[in-house]
């Protein structure tokens, strides 16, 4: 199974300035519910999100 999300890279998304959509896909094991990988793309904070996905996998 795969969970997907698209969110602005700033909160709230209406802040002035450069706002980019961040997109994430997290495949997980249906039996255990554990995350088995991930794909993140978007703005400058993408590297931080990748580190979080790696720690959760």
C-alpha positions as CSV (number, residue, x, y, z in Angstrom):
1,X,0.0,0.0,0.0
2,X,1.1,3.6,-0.6
3,X,0.2,6.8,1.2
4,X,0.5,10.1,-0.7
5,X,0.4,13.7,0.3
6,X,0.8,17.1,-1.3
7,X,1.3,20.1,0.9
8,X,2.9,23.6,0.7
9,X,6.5,23.9,2.0
10,X,5.5,26.7,4.3
11,X,2.8,27.0,6.9
12,X,0.4,28.6,6.4
13,X,0.6,28.1,2.7
14,X,-0.7,31.7,2.1
15,X,2.6,33.3,3.4
16,X,4.1,35.7,0.9
17,X,7.2,34.5,-0.8
18,X,8.2,31.4,-2.6
19,X,5.9,28.6,-1.8
20,X,6.4,25.2,-3.5
21,X,4.3,22.1,-3.2
22,X,6.1,19.2,-1.4
23,X,5.0,15.8,-2.6
24,X,5.6,12.6,-0.6
25,X,4.9,8.9,-1.3
26,X,5.3,6.4,1.6
27,X,5.0,2.7,0.7
28,X,4.3,0.6,3.8
29,X,3.8,-3.1,4.7
30,X,0.1,-3.9,4.7
31,X,0.5,-6.6,7.4
32,X,2.7,-4.7,9.9
33,X,1.9,-1.1,9.0
34,X,5.6,-0.2,8.9
35,X,7.0,2.2,6.4
36,X,9.3,0.4,4.0
37,X,10.6,3.4,1.9
38,X,9.7,6.8,0.6
39,X,9.9,9.4,-2.1
40,X,9.9,13.1,-1.4
41,X,10.2,16.0,-3.8
42,X,9.7,19.7,-3.5
43,X,11.5,22.8,-2.2
44,X,14.5,23.5,0.0
45,X,13.3,21.5,3.0
46,X,13.1,18.3,1.0
47,X,16.4,17.1,2.5
48,X,15.0,17.4,6.0
49,X,11.9,15.4,5.0
50,X,14.1,12.6,3.4
51,X,16.0,12.4,6.7
52,X,12.7,11.9,8.6
53,X,11.5,9.2,6.2
54,X,14.9,7.4,6.5
55,X,14.6,7.5,10.3
56,X,11.0,6.1,10.2
57,X,11.9,3.3,7.8
